């Protein structure tokens, strides 16, 4: 399909229509606007989160009163028995004038429209769907990750909004990026001058994080995707700072930016204010939660950044010994340390319990919504996989920076080392515990992954060589992938040829994953947009893979 960016505006509507219901009393009675659209999230069978932000025209410290309304859509007798629900509340500067309502009393498997009103102004409408119960024929999920505002237009979000059907959107993190300022990540894009980050520096304070979230949600294509369906989200690292872990981050310097725990709490406060997520009762960082789609599937969302993750190993910091030479035995010992974790003990026990409960309930699929790649992915030798002639030609056509990167990868490839130490490959013992939980439950595990800015189709094996599940990795909405930095090398093909677990990899495409689940198969369509720097784009299916259920497990992915 071919879609113009302006089409998303028509989808959202003007948001300044005649009030649909009476104006509620308000402490601030001035003009307001709904500049950031509406959103819904964390759907259950009987409830859903509704979200918006009310922007006052004049600076105010007072409260703004609002009302919300949610209405079933459809014409069947079922919908005639389902009533419109309404409610009211107030928001203020204390939560950046955002609104979040956990609406209960809904019916399972029903699509609803919803809207807000404040001071005589009605928001755009949004659509959401509660989760089904009982026998469920199919579920359609869009899976997204990694949207870097300056690097390009959010066409993939627009494409999600234009889907004929999507029951929910799963976002696996890097919804925003913390970078900012001249020369920062993404500012070499040809459209970056139109889309520089706000504020124009790296974000650290609460005001900074709020401003950055507001900028992203000002994008009409993102607004359209939020209005289209309920979102189920988890953060990755850039919602706080790059390569974050429980006690710090690669992109955080305490001497200049203050204590990590303060920055982390600040970033997550803004995240909770601006995202349609059901917040934990204690207001902390544990956002592990499960969503059941009738008797068909359980979606288990995993937090693997801020609650328990140990600091990542680094080749620059951890590979060389005191003599400055690579100490492979010492590095592998660090890698295999059983006390290094992505998840805490309680989280691992919770995951095992959720998998067992889903299988015991007779659900066909157990889907893990997880931020980073789980497959074993070794660093490949481009020279070996491409052959000398093709390698030499690609190298000659490369930039100096690309040649340096290829040389570094080639040196590490000779040592048989993992590609991503920030991924599950950097925590192999913890990964094996996940596989043990899958095996104990006899779960049919489909792992979803973001973060890598590339499409992946992976077959997962445990240490004994038994299939533990399959993995579908989604590429970025706009974030640059390996193909952007190494344009003369077929880097995706090189990864697939060099690694047993990698069946397919595309390091160039931008887009999203469309996952369709039925009792008989799980089908993954890798959906790419034709560009991220022109106003008009096309959407195409790069590849389609399917997986079928088997006794106590599932099949290998096969291309359709």
C-alpha positions in Angstrom: 0.0 0.0 0.0 1.1 3.6 -0.6 0.3 6.1 2.2 1.0 9.8 2.6 1.9 11.1 6.0 -1.0 13.4 5.9 -3.4 10.5 5.8 -2.7 9.9 9.5 -4.1 13.4 10.2 -7.4 12.4 8.7 -7.4 9.2 10.8 -7.0 11.2 14.0 -9.5 14.0 13.3 -9.2 17.6 14.4 -9.9 17.1 18.1 -11.7 20.4 18.5 -15.3 19.3 17.8 -18.4 20.2 19.6 -18.5 18.7 23.0 -20.0 15.2 23.0 -21.1 15.6 26.6 -21.6 18.3 29.2 -18.5 20.2 30.4 -17.3 19.1 33.7 -16.4 21.6 36.5 -12.8 22.7 36.3 -10.3 24.8 38.3 -8.7 25.9 35.1 -11.3 27.2 32.7 -9.1 28.4 29.9 -8.5 27.0 26.5 -7.0 23.5 26.2 -5.9 21.2 23.4 -5.2 17.5 22.9 -1.9 17.9 21.1 -0.6 14.5 21.9 -3.5 12.3 20.8 -5.0 9.5 22.8 -3.9 6.0 23.6 -5.0 2.8 25.3 -3.0 0.0 26.8 -2.6 -3.1 29.0 -6.0 -4.6 27.9 -7.5 -7.4 30.0 -10.8 -9.2 29.5 -12.7 -6.7 31.6 -10.6 -3.5 31.6 -8.2 -1.3 29.8 -6.0 1.8 30.4 -7.1 5.0 28.6 -4.5 7.8 28.2 -4.3 11.3 26.9 -2.6 14.6 27.7 -4.5 17.9 28.1 -2.4 21.0 27.2 -3.5 24.2 28.7 -3.1 27.3 26.5 -1.9 29.4 29.5 0.6 28.3 32.1 -1.3 27.1 35.2 -0.6 25.3 38.4 -4.3 24.5 38.9 -6.1 21.3 38.1 -7.9 20.6 34.9 -11.1 18.6 35.1 -11.9 16.1 32.4 -14.4 13.5 31.4 -13.9 10.3 29.5 -16.3 8.1 27.5 -15.9 4.5 26.1 -18.5 3.0 23.8 -18.7 -0.4 22.2 -18.6 -0.5 18.4 -20.6 -2.9 16.2 -24.2 -3.7 15.4 -24.8 -7.2 16.8 -27.2 -7.9 19.6 -24.2 -8.4 21.9 -23.1 -4.8 21.4 -26.7 -3.5 22.1 -26.4 -5.1 25.5 -23.0 -3.4 26.2 -23.4 0.0 27.7 -21.4 3.2 27.2 -19.3 4.0 30.3 -18.3 7.4 31.4 -16.3 8.9 34.2 -14.4 12.0 35.3 -11.3 13.2 37.0 -8.7 15.9 37.3 -5.1 16.3 36.2 -2.4 18.8 37.0 1.2 19.9 36.5 2.1 17.2 39.1 1.8 14.6 36.4 2.5 16.9 33.5 -1.3 17.2 32.7 -1.4 13.6 31.5 -4.5 11.5 32.1 -4.5 7.8 32.8 -7.7 5.9 33.6 -8.0 2.2 34.4 -11.5 1.6 33.1 -13.2 -1.6 34.5 -16.6 -3.2 33.9 -15.9 -3.9 30.2 -16.9 -7.1 28.2 -14.4 -9.5 26.9 -13.4 -9.6 23.2 -15.2 -6.4 22.4 -14.0 -3.4 20.4 -14.6 0.0 21.9 -14.1 3.6 20.9 -13.2 6.2 23.4 -12.5 9.9 23.8 -11.9 12.6 26.4 -13.4 16.1 27.0 -12.0 19.1 28.9 -13.2 22.7 28.9 -15.5 22.2 26.0 -12.9 20.5 23.8 -13.2 16.9 22.7 -10.1 14.8 22.0 -9.6 12.7 18.9 -11.2 9.2 19.2 -9.3 6.1 19.8 -10.1 2.4 19.4 -9.3 -0.4 21.7 -10.2 -4.1 22.3 -10.5 -6.1 25.4 -8.9 -9.6 25.5 -11.1 -12.5 24.6 -12.0 -15.4 26.9 -12.7 -19.0 26.0 -12.3 -20.4 22.5 -10.4 -18.0 20.3 -9.9 -18.5 16.6 -7.0 -16.1 16.0 -5.1 -13.1 17.3 -3.2 -10.5 15.3 -0.4 -8.5 16.9 1.9 -5.8 15.6 5.3 -5.8 17.2 7.5 -2.7 17.1 10.7 -1.3 18.6 13.3 1.4 18.3 12.0 4.7 17.1 14.7 7.4 16.8 12.9 10.7 16.1 15.6 12.6 14.2 16.6 9.7 11.9 13.4 9.6 9.9 9.6 9.7 9.6 7.6 7.2 11.6 6.1 5.6 8.5 6.0 2.1 10.2 3.7 3.5 12.8 1.4 4.9 10.1 1.5 1.5 8.4 0.4 -0.2 11.7 -2.5 2.3 11.9 -3.6 1.3 8.4 -3.7 -2.4 9.0 -7.0 -4.1 8.2 -6.8 -5.8 11.6 -4.6 -5.5 14.6 -5.8 -6.6 18.1 -2.9 -5.1 20.0 0.5 -3.4 19.4 3.4 -4.8 21.4 6.2 -2.3 21.8 9.5 -3.8 23.0 11.3 -0.7 24.0 13.4 2.3 22.9 10.2 4.2 22.4 12.2 7.3 22.9 16.0 8.0 22.9 17.8 10.0 25.4 20.4 11.5 23.1 20.3 15.1 21.8 22.2 18.0 20.4 24.4 18.5 17.3 26.2 15.4 16.2 24.2 13.1 18.4 22.7 9.8 17.3 20.5 10.2 14.2 21.5 13.8 13.5 23.3 12.7 10.3 19.9 11.8 8.7 18.8 14.0 5.8 15.6 14.8 7.6 17.2 15.4 11.0 17.1 19.2 10.4 13.3 18.9 10.4 13.2 16.6 13.5 16.0 17.5 16.0 15.4 16.2 19.4 13.7 18.4 22.0 15.3 19.5 24.3 18.4 20.0 22.1 20.7 18.1 24.5 20.9 14.7 26.3 17.9 14.4 28.7 18.6 14.0 32.4 16.0 16.0 34.4 12.3 15.2 34.8 11.5 18.3 32.7 13.8 16.9 30.0 12.2 13.4 29.9 8.7 14.9 29.9 9.6 17.2 27.0 11.1 14.3 25.0 8.0 12.1 25.5 5.9 15.1 24.5 7.9 15.5 21.3 7.5 11.9 20.3 3.8 11.9 21.0 3.4 15.1 18.9 4.2 12.9 15.8 0.9 12.4 14.0 2.0 8.9 12.7 2.7 7.7 16.2 -0.6 9.2 17.4 -2.4 7.3 14.6 -0.9 3.9 15.7 -1.8 4.6 19.4 -5.4 5.5 18.4 -5.7 2.3 16.3 -5.4 -0.3 19.0 -4.3 -1.0 22.6 -0.6 -1.1 23.2 1.3 -3.5 25.5 4.7 -2.0 26.2 8.0 -2.6 28.0 11.0 -0.3 28.2 14.4 -1.1 27.0 17.5 1.0 27.7 17.0 4.3 25.9 13.9 5.2 28.0 16.5 5.8 30.6 20.1 5.8 29.1 22.0 3.6 26.7 22.9 0.1 27.8 21.3 0.6 31.2 21.4 -2.0 34.0 20.2 -2.1 37.6 23.0 0.1 39.0 24.1 2.2 36.1 24.3 2.7 32.3 26.9 3.1 29.6 25.6 6.6 28.9 25.5 7.8 32.4 28.3 9.6 34.3 27.4 10.2 37.9 30.0 12.9 38.4 28.3 15.0 35.7 24.7 13.7 35.7 24.1 12.8 39.3 23.2 9.5 41.0 21.9 6.8 38.7 19.0 5.9 40.9 17.7 9.5 40.8 18.0 9.6 37.0 16.4 6.2 36.7 13.5 7.1 38.9 13.0 10.4 37.1 13.0 8.7 33.7 10.4 6.1 34.8 8.2 8.7 36.4 7.9 10.5 33.0 7.5 7.1 31.3 4.5 6.2 33.6 3.0 9.6 33.1 3.2 9.5 29.3 2.7 5.8 28.5 -0.6 3.7 28.5 0.7 1.2 31.0 -0.8 -0.1 34.2 1.7 1.0 36.9 2.9 -1.4 39.6 1.3 -0.8 43.0 4.6 0.2 44.6 5.5 2.6 41.8 8.7 0.7 41.2 10.4 -0.8 38.2 8.8 -4.3 38.1 6.6 -4.3 35.1 6.5 -8.0 34.5 2.9 -9.0 33.6 0.9 -11.5 31.6 -2.0 -11.1 29.1 -4.2 -14.1 28.1 -5.8 -14.2 24.7 -8.6 -16.7 25.4 -7.5 -20.3 25.1 -5.0 -19.4 22.3 -2.0 -17.6 23.8 -0.4 -16.0 26.8 1.8 -13.0 26.3 4.4 -12.7 29.1 6.1 -9.3 29.2 9.6 -9.3 30.7 11.5 -6.4 32.3 15.2 -7.1 31.9 16.9 -3.7 32.3 16.3 -2.0 35.6 15.3 -4.4 38.3 18.1 -7.1 38.3 20.4 -6.9 35.3 24.1 -6.9 36.2 26.5 -4.7 34.3 27.3 -5.9 30.8 30.6 -7.3 30.0 32.7 -5.3 27.5 35.4 -6.4 25.0 37.2 -3.2 25.6 37.1 -3.5 29.4 37.0 -7.3 30.1 38.7 -9.2 27.3 42.3 -8.3 27.7 44.5 -9.5 30.6 47.0 -7.5 32.6 49.6 -7.9 29.8 47.2 -6.2 27.3 46.6 -9.4 25.3 43.3 -11.2 25.0 42.6 -13.5 27.9 40.0 -15.8 26.4 39.8 -18.3 29.3 39.4 -15.4 31.7 36.8 -13.8 29.6 34.8 -17.0 29.1 34.9 -17.6 32.8 33.3 -14.1 33.4 30.7 -14.9 30.7 29.8 -18.2 32.3 29.5 -16.8 35.9 26.2 -18.3 37.2 25.7 -15.2 39.4 25.5 -12.8 36.5 21.8 -12.1 35.8 19.4 -10.5 33.4 16.5 -11.3 35.7 16.3 -11.8 39.4 15.4 -15.1 41.1 11.9 -14.0 41.9 11.3 -12.9 38.3 12.6 -16.3 37.0 10.3 -18.1 39.4 7.4 -15.9 38.3 8.2 -16.7 34.6 8.3 -20.4 35.2 5.0 -20.2 37.1 3.4 -18.2 34.3 4.6 -20.7 31.6 3.3 -23.7 33.6 -0.1 -22.0 34.2 -0.5 -21.2 30.6 0.2 -24.7 29.4 -2.0 -26.2 32.2 -4.9 -23.9 31.0 -4.6 -25.5 27.5 -3.3 -22.4 25.7 -1.5 -23.2 22.5 1.2 -20.5 22.5 3.4 -19.0 25.2 4.8 -15.7 23.8 7.6 -13.8 25.6 7.7 -10.1 25.0 11.4 -9.5 25.6 13.6 -6.5 24.8 16.8 -8.1 23.4 17.8 -11.0 21.2 17.9 -14.4 22.9 19.5 -16.5 20.2 23.2 -17.5 20.2 24.7 -15.2 17.6 28.4 -15.4 17.1 30.5 -12.7 15.5 30.8 -13.7 11.8 33.8 -13.4 9.6 32.6 -11.4 6.5 35.7 -12.6 4.6 34.9 -16.2 5.3 31.2 -16.1 4.5 31.4 -13.8 1.4 34.5 -15.3 -0.2 37.7 -13.4 -0.9 36.6 -11.7 -4.1 33.3 -10.4 -2.9 34.8 -9.4 0.4 37.6 -7.4 -1.3 35.1 -5.6 -3.6 32.9 -4.7 -0.6 35.8 -3.5 1.4 37.2 -1.3 -1.4 33.8 0.4 -1.7 33.5 1.1 2.0 34.2 4.2 4.1 37.2 4.3 6.5 34.8 3.9 9.5 33.2 0.8 7.9 36.6 -0.7 7.2 37.6 -0.2 10.8 34.4 -1.8 12.0 34.9 -4.8 9.7 38.5 -5.2 10.8 37.4 -5.2 14.5 34.6 -7.8 13.8 37.1 -9.9 11.9 39.5 -10.0 14.8 36.8 -10.9 17.3 35.3 -13.5 15.0 38.6 -15.4 15.1 38.1 -15.8 18.9 34.6 -17.3 18.5 32.9 -14.7 20.7 29.3 -13.6 20.9 28.1 -10.6 18.9 26.0 -8.9 21.5 27.1 -8.7 25.2 24.1 -6.5 25.9 21.9 -9.3 24.6 21.1 -12.7 26.2 24.4 -13.9 24.7 26.0 -11.8 27.4 24.1 -13.8 30.1 24.2 -17.4 28.9 23.6 -19.1 32.2 20.6 -17.0 32.9 19.3 -17.8 29.4 19.7 -21.5 30.1 17.5 -21.1 33.2 14.8 -19.6 30.9 15.1 -22.6 28.6 14.9 -24.9 31.6 11.6 -23.2 32.6 10.3 -23.6 29.1 11.2 -27.3 29.0 9.7 -28.0 32.5 6.4 -26.4 31.4 6.5 -28.1 28.0 5.7 -24.6 26.6 5.6 -23.6 23.0 7.8 -20.6 23.4 7.8 -17.8 20.8 10.3 -15.1 21.8 9.8 -11.6 20.5 12.8 -9.3 20.5 13.6 -5.7 19.6 16.7 -3.6 20.2 18.8 -4.8 17.3 17.4 -2.6 14.5 17.1 -5.7 12.3 14.7 -8.5 11.3 15.6 -11.9 12.7 14.1 -15.4 12.5 16.0 -17.6 14.9 15.7 -21.2 16.1 16.6 -21.4 19.8 18.6 -24.4 21.2 19.6 -25.1 24.8 23.1 -26.2 25.8 22.1 -29.9 25.2 21.1 -29.0 21.6 17.4 -29.4 22.1 15.0 -26.9 20.5 13.8 -24.5 23.3 11.7 -22.2 21.1 11.8 -19.8 18.2 12.5 -16.1 18.0 11.2 -13.4 15.8 13.2 -10.2 16.1 11.6 -7.0 14.8 13.6 -4.2 13.1 13.5 -0.6 14.1 10.9 1.9 13.2 13.6 4.3 12.2 16.8 3.4 14.2 19.8 2.7 12.0 20.8 -1.0 11.6 24.0 -2.7 10.5 23.2 -2.3 6.9 23.2 1.5 7.3 26.8 1.5 8.7 28.0 -1.3 6.4 26.1 -0.6 3.2 28.4 -2.5 0.9 28.3 -5.7 2.9 25.4 -8.2 2.9 25.7 -8.2 6.7 22.3 -10.0 7.3 23.2 -12.8 5.0 26.6 -13.1 6.7 25.0 -13.5 10.1 22.6 -16.1 8.8 25.3 -18.1 7.1 27.6 -18.1 10.1 25.2 -19.0 12.8 23.2 -22.2 13.3 20.4 -20.5 15.1 19.9 -17.7 12.6 17.6 -18.7 9.8 17.1 -15.2 8.4 18.4 -11.7 9.1 17.8 -8.4 7.4 20.0 -5.6 8.6 18.6 -2.9 6.2 14.8 -2.8 6.5 12.8 -0.5 8.7 9.3 -1.6 9.8 7.6 -3.9 12.2 6.6 -7.5 12.7 3.0 -8.8 12.2 2.3 -11.9 14.2 -0.8 -13.9 13.6 -1.6 -16.7 16.0 -4.1 -19.5 15.4 -4.5 -23.0 17.0 -2.7 -24.5 14.0 0.2 -22.1 13.4 2.0 -18.9 14.3 2.8 -16.8 11.3 5.3 -13.9 11.3 5.2 -11.4 8.5 8.3 -9.1 8.4 6.8 -5.8 7.3 9.1 -3.2 5.8 8.5 0.4 4.7 10.2 1.6 1.5 11.9 4.6 3.1 12.0 6.8 6.2 13.1 10.0 4.7 10.5 10.8 2.0 6.9 11.9 2.7 5.4 9.0 0.7 6.2 5.3 1.3 5.1 1.8 0.4 4.8 -1.2 2.6 5.9 -4.7 1.6 6.3 -8.1 3.2 10.1 -9.0 3.3 9.5 -12.6 4.4 6.9 -14.8 6.0 7.7 -17.6 8.4 5.4 -20.1 10.1 5.7 -22.3 13.1 3.4 -25.2 14.1 2.6 -26.7 17.5 4.0 -30.0 18.3 3.6 -32.3 21.4 5.6 -30.6 24.2 6.9 -27.9 21.9 6.9 -26.4 18.4 8.4 -26.9 15.0 11.3 -25.1 13.4 10.3 -21.9 11.5 9.7 -22.5 7.8 9.5 -19.9 5.1 6.0 -19.6 3.6 
